[in-house]
């Protein structure tokens, strides 16, 4: 099962997310749930870099795969913060949509 956790600060902004595990919905390379989660997560990180203009802190297990931790940085201007928050909220919405349809394979939580 893929487990995702999003952390928000006291202002309600997403400050980090962590994804771990595998959906195991199909054979490796054919699992559309894992593929969807991966695409959404990588697109969010790439979008933050390209559109918000900063590189978030990223930790991944590139050998075994199945793990990604992303944390925003706070030494950015308001526009960069707004853009990154839109992208992070979009990721959360996308993952929650997958969870609604495939709850046996993915669990998403948010913490304040």
QUIVENRA-V537962 format. One record per helix or strand of 2 or more residues. SS is the DSSP state (a for helix, b for strand). FROM is the first residue (numbers start at 0). TO is the last residue. Records with the same first field share a line. If there is no record, write none. Layout:
SS = FROM-TO  FROM-TO
This chain:
b = 1-7  13-19  56-59  66-70  105-110
a = 31-51  77-100
